[in-house]
Amino acid sequence: MAVAVAVSERVELLKLCSSRDWSKAIRVLDSLLSRSCSIQDICNRAFCYSQLELHKHVIKDCDRALQLDPTLLQAYILKGRAFSALGRKEDALLVWEQGYEYALCQSADLKQLLELEELLKDAKQKESNCESHAMELSESSLQASKAGPSNASKSNDVCNNHNKFSCEFELQGDSSNASEIYTETNDRIYIQGESSNRVQKNIDGEPNGTCNGQTNGTCNGQPNGIYNTLPNGIFSSKPSQMHDDHNESGDESELCNDLSDTCSKSSVNCSKSSDASEIFNKLSNNSDERNELSQAKKNKKFCVTRISKTKSISVDFRLSRGIAAVNEGKYAYAVSIFDQILNEDPTYPEALIGRGTAYAFQRELDAAIADFTGAIQLNPSAGEAWKRRGQARAALGESVQAIADLTKALEFEPNSTDILHERGIINFKFKDFYAAIDDLSACVKFSKDNKSAFTYLGLALSSIGEYRQAEEAHMKSIHLDPKFLEAWTHLTQYYQDLANSQKAFQCLEQVLQIDGRFARAYYLRGLLLHGMGEHRNAIKDLSVVLSLESSNVECLYLRASCYHAIGEYREAVKDYDAALDLELDSMEKFVLQCLAFYQKEIALYTASKISSGFSWFDIDGDINPLFKEYWCKRQHPKNVCEKVYRQPPLRDSLKKGKLRKQDLAMTKQKTALIQAADSIGKKIHYRCPGFLPNRRQILNAESCSDLYRVIGEDFWLATWCNSTAFEGKRLEGTRITLVKMGDHGYDFAIRTPCTPSRWGDFDTEMAMAWEALCNAYCGESYGSTDFGTLENVREAILRMTYYWYNFMPLSRGSAAVGFVVLLGLFLAANMEFIGSIPKGLQVDWEAILNFEPKPFVDSVKSWLYPDLKVTASWKDYPDVATTFETTGSIVAALSSYND
């Protein structure tokens, strides 16, 4: 039965090829290849693609065939022709030379060998003619310049006529005058080892691939068969324009030409381009038009026919025209073309794929998925439909379904670098980093020059802590293309994550040298400066971004935060309001809007207290607890607006009080206190390359999947600490949670419970620890400068710090607050820490991962005590309360650094 079906399909294939119905022939070959991977069928499909001028598909099939059999001459011939049609003459010549070398070393099809030899001869002859012709033109120009204006004008006319002729078949006007030019080919299509008669290209209607007068396979300079999509599988709603649009940046930059037959970005310019008409370059190598046409006719390699307006246009041609419309960004027009095809034949899967792609670019993703699904139902072997549906589903956030579709597409194109690239990026974006590494590693194995795959591989590797390999992958991407902006920005983020600000700044300098208007570089530098506390410099960079992208909510929020930090509340509130007024399209950006609301309220509160005594600044008592809860949980502020007191408008606060001149003036006393604070600030810095997994937590588990496999379900694990206040009681510390995200990826998070009972327990614990500290210091130790006498005081300070680290909310700065208090207490007890936290050590985790205070105390004292110096220097500092009387003076002091 299976044999009968196969024979029937091959008979149908022969009929379809004889009638030049290439699209349907490809469907039959898809079906055959889905059941059996025949090298000859792969070549047959490549030939059919070549007739539709879908050159990238030709190259992909030929590559697949050559992987299976590196001696296959037919694949070398077809691949070289595809490169030549794309204008990549050097690549074509290289491919043909490789095939010719293989053929000479072993027995080969003599006819194909002769054909390959002729192709090589013609290609080299063209190259030689081009060089000699260029020399003649150069000499002619030189003579013309010597002869004077009249001769020069005449020479220019000749040159212009030559250029005009070389492009005349590429820039045809009215369709009634269009000419079809085709090359009689020696390509053959085999039906299970038997050769059919040679098929001559002669498509009814307008020239194959012509669109609005453009030449074969091109429309405004772009060959047919191009559908540009973003590398992460998200379709862009912007037309693929022909100018430089900084399209090598961030998640919106690198275009992945999935159905593309070319990567060319520049439009065809006949008077300037040396590759003005690659298909007809035999005509362009000779200035005598009449002789060349005569020679072409003599050699029977070109045939010119007039196409009547009344003659019907073939379905394949209309399909090609629809694809060209998508390439130009004319999505509505493309949809209308595909609609016409589908009205005549609703069972035409290629038209469904084309229309679905046009819908996807218009962000009509549900309609796109419906079309791709329809194509799959009509032709389950249509790998392109599976791939495109996967991309559309990824754009909707349906990661599981997207990966399933791309996995299915790989069944039809094993080791397809395009699909591996797509699936790898989707896996990365949905945090299945190990799967992303597998896909992207396989992609770069088969496509060693895929710069995008290398840089995303670097991102995935750094996400699992493989920093050395991650850096190598990013550097490989940059080595492939030193001007690849996306790789530079990813490398910047890599160094920023490792807190290597120097290298991060160097990367950003490289980016801005490549493109001085690249907005993301300014944003990343602003983010880096913000993190380093250089808010004024950050504002400068973020302002550049907003001059380029006025609706960038991340930049508005970050710049507002910077203005907020330095006390410029008017500008801060203005930016917060601008962020709130934007219409956003993602949950991540909506969260920023929510935060902008809460931050604005805090800015208004601070502004209302700006001229009051700092002792009246009580944000904990003045702000409603419900507001703080919603703020911390990043919840929608609607309920907060209705239930809590809103801060007065900024104009009212500024009327009541402004920053006084004396608040801004820098005095000797202020300078002394600021310098003391700076010295403490340098000591609290963690010198760690990010929050690396602690092997004591996970033991032998090497990944989240290993850990999940052991437990078998979502779970959280709490760290515990034994109470000092309540004998035998355990206090819940930090929760480490692992949640499976669909079939791919895990959410590995660290949280602290915020239950009233837990807060009450730790409140009692901290109060007892404080009392123990006071008792230790207020006896014989009070005012002592003897290091040995202060032993109990030191341990009491560390025990209190231990309970703070186990209690603290895991928000930015809580660990720093704990260590600052520790240093302050030591200083108050006449002991100054003159060292720094050891490299690679995180003090808070030393406390979190110990059940008792003693192991924590023993661990910290080993490096802390040797760097403690007994001193009473703190007594020489001015009184803080009198030096900084108002809230305004505190804000001014905190932003008094010199950027």
Disulfide bonds with the S-S distance in Angstrom:
none
